[in-house]
Amino acid sequence: MPLAFIGVDPNSAVGNSPTVWVDTDKQELLIQGWTASADEVARCYESAPPGHEEGVPAHEALVRIPARMVRMMREACDVLERADVR
């Protein structure tokens, strides 16, 4: 099944657009965002729980999305919850 497009940050310029999709088959969100800086990554791990490895593994990414996209994130979660009931 194709991914469900949820939305794109309305305040971003073309080519700089955080975006949200839903994969209902895998029950996952796909999020395009701005790459977090090294400082932001370090700050995230200052509050990580004990035992959580520091740093972002090569197969993962830490991305930033603007708070104005919260509505889209909620909608994406709703889509996943509805798809889970099938």
C-alpha positions in Angstrom: 0.0 0.0 0.0 1.3 3.5 -0.8 2.3 5.8 2.0 -0.3 8.3 3.2 0.9 11.9 2.8 -0.2 13.8 5.9 1.3 17.3 5.4 4.2 19.6 4.8 5.3 22.6 6.9 3.3 25.5 5.4 5.9 28.0 6.5 8.9 26.4 4.8 10.3 27.4 1.5 10.5 25.0 -1.4 13.3 22.5 -0.9 13.3 23.1 2.9 10.1 21.4 3.9 9.6 19.2 6.9 7.0 16.6 5.9 5.0 13.8 7.5 3.8 10.5 5.9 2.3 7.3 7.4 3.1 3.7 6.4 0.0 1.8 7.6 1.4 -1.5 6.5 4.4 -1.1 8.8 2.5 1.0 11.4 5.2 3.7 11.3 5.5 7.5 10.7 8.0 8.8 8.2 9.2 12.3 9.1 11.4 14.5 7.0 12.9 17.3 9.0 16.0 19.4 9.5 19.1 17.6 10.5 19.9 18.2 14.1 23.2 19.9 14.9 26.0 18.2 16.9 25.1 20.5 19.8 21.4 19.5 19.6 22.3 15.8 19.6 24.6 16.3 22.6 21.8 18.1 24.5 19.4 15.3 23.7 21.7 12.8 25.4 22.1 15.0 28.5 18.5 13.9 29.3 18.7 10.3 28.0 17.8 7.6 30.5 20.6 5.6 32.1 22.0 2.9 29.8 20.9 4.6 26.6 23.9 4.7 24.4 25.2 8.2 23.6 25.1 9.3 20.0 23.0 8.5 17.0 23.7 5.1 15.3 24.6 5.3 11.6 21.2 3.7 10.7 19.2 6.3 12.6 18.8 10.1 12.4 17.8 12.8 14.8 15.6 15.4 12.9 13.9 18.6 14.0 10.4 19.6 13.0 8.7 22.9 13.9 6.0 22.9 16.7 3.6 24.3 14.1 3.4 20.8 12.7 2.0 19.2 15.9 -1.4 19.0 14.3 0.0 17.0 11.4 1.8 14.7 13.8 -1.5 14.1 15.7 -3.3 13.4 12.4 -0.6 10.9 11.4 -1.0 9.1 14.8 -4.8 9.0 14.3 -4.3 7.5 10.8 -2.1 4.8 12.3 -4.6 4.1 15.1 -7.4 3.7 12.6 -5.3 1.5 10.4 -4.5 -0.8 13.3 -8.1 -1.7 13.8 -8.5 -3.3 10.3 
